[in-house]
Amino acid sequence: MQRVILFDGECNFCDANVQFIIKRDPYAHFHFASLQSEIGAAFTKKYGILESVDSLILIENNKAYTKSDAALRIAKKLDGLWHLLFIFILVPRPIRDGVYNYIAKNRYKWFGKKELSCSLPSPDVRERFL
């Protein structure tokens, strides 16, 4: 079963999160695609994801998870103690998503947008990008 993380390819914070996940995912549970890519667009269309969802989406078990649900499900699969963050799934979704929305809304202001150029990952990491 393939897990795909769709992320905002223009966002510095989102890119840093992808790099963070890659370093803590030694079993390569996750593959990645930018929301701006053709594959990202195909996934959003297939799963009926609204265009207003523009930060982080997890496709797992043929279901799309967004916002805090996606973030916590990703954390659950990471190496180290990060899986312990999944306990926050017990916090009511409106509260979790409120915090998530605040960060997502301000991510460009706080972390900026990417330039047109980007660095090339190593071949083993590159094959995890769709």
N, C-alpha and C positions, 0 to 999 in steps of 0.2 A: 504494500500500500504506500502510495506516494503522498507526502504532505507538501503542500506548496504554500509559500508565503508570498503574497503580493504586497508590494511596498511602493511608496512614492519615490520614484527614481530621481526626482529633482530636490529632495529634502536631505540636507546634511545630517539631521538627527536620525532620519530613517535609515540612511546609509550606515551610520555608526551603529545602529541597532542590528542591521544585517551582519556587519562585521563581528559584533559582539556574539550573535547567535552562532555564526560559523565557528568561532573559536571554542564555543562551549557545546558543540554538536559533533563529537568525534565519530559517531556512528552514522552521520549524514542522514538523519531523520528528515531534514528539510531540504527542499529545493526552492529556488527563488525566481521571481519574475517581477519586473517593474510594471506598475499599473499603466504606464504610458506605452508599453510594448504591445505588439500584436497579440502575443500570448496572454498578457494581462487583460487586454480588452476581451479576448475570447472567453477567459475565465469569468470575468464580471458579467458578460452576457449570458453565459451558460447557467450561472448561479443566480441570476436576477439581482445582482448587487447594484444599488443605486449609485449614480454618478457622484452624489454628495459624500459617499464613503471614499475618502481619498488618502487614507494614511496606512492602515495595516489590515490585511485580510488573511486568514488562514483557511486553506482548503484541506479538509481532513475527513476521511470516510464519506466522500461525496457530499459533504456539507460545508457551507461557508460560515465561518465565524468572524465577527468583526469586533472592533474596539477592545474592551477589557476582556471579553471572552477569548478573543484571539491571543492577546498578550499572555494571559494566564495559561492557556493551553500550550503555548510555545514554551513558557517557563517550565512547565511540567516535564518536558522532554530534555531539558538542558542538563549538562554535567554539573557536578558540584551541588551546592545547597539551593540552587535556583528553583528546583522543583518544589521547594517548600512554599514558595509564593502562591502556589495553587490553592492554599488554604483561603486566600482572599475571594475565592469563588463563592464562599459563604456570605460575603457582604452583598447586600441587595444590588442588583445590576444598575439601577438608576444612580446609586452612589458611586459605584465603580466607574460607570461610563461618564459621570459628571467630571471626575478627576481626569479620565482619559481625554474627554472632549476639551478640557481646559488646556492640557498639554498640546494636543493636536492643533488647536486653534492658534496657539502662539509659537509653534515650532519654527516657522520661517523667521519670525521676529527674533527669536532667541538664538537660533542656530544657523539661519541663512539658507540660501538655495545653492545648489551645485553649479559650478561653471560647466561649460560645454564639454570639457575634457574630463576624463576619469582615468584612474589607474587600472591596469589589467591585473586581475588576480592570477594566482598560480594555476597551472592546468588542472590540478585535482579540485580546486575550488571552482574554477571556471565551468567545469562540467555539471556543477550543481545549479547553475543558472540556466533557465529555460529560454 
